[in-house]
Amino acid sequence: MKHAIYPGSFDPVTSGHLDIIERAAHIFDQLTVTVMINASKKSLFSPEKRVELLKKVTRNIPNVTVESSEILLADYAKEKNAVVVKGLRAMSDFEREFQMALVNRRFNPDMDTMFLTSSESHMFISSSLIKEISSFGGDLTGLIPDEILSEVAEACKE
């Protein structure tokens, strides 16, 4: 069985993230979307809430599971015996993700990373942009999955 991990902070999950999830789910037998916990990042949502939101927006994709992890991605991929999927929006994403893929292979020589480019309609979307737009009361329709619009808008008001 071909298993992949799609790691990220997903704070919050965007339409771009969901696009990568749907496309990766068609490529692999099993896809685990993993909220990677980075204690140095200031988050809008707790890891548990991010898992909950991801489960809500992926509930109709049968081969997708959602969980969180606090260990190194290289170790996590080894535990899962899985390839890693990363989404790329621009060349700047590639440079950073390529460097991370090389570091991960140093710690786990069997680990492969597969890059999927964002669909053109999602290339500009980032979680940071979502938080900024929402903090000004902007409309997030189309930028994040409809199922979580009200929860994200409410969290950004606080």
Disulfide bonds with the S-S distance in Angstrom:
none
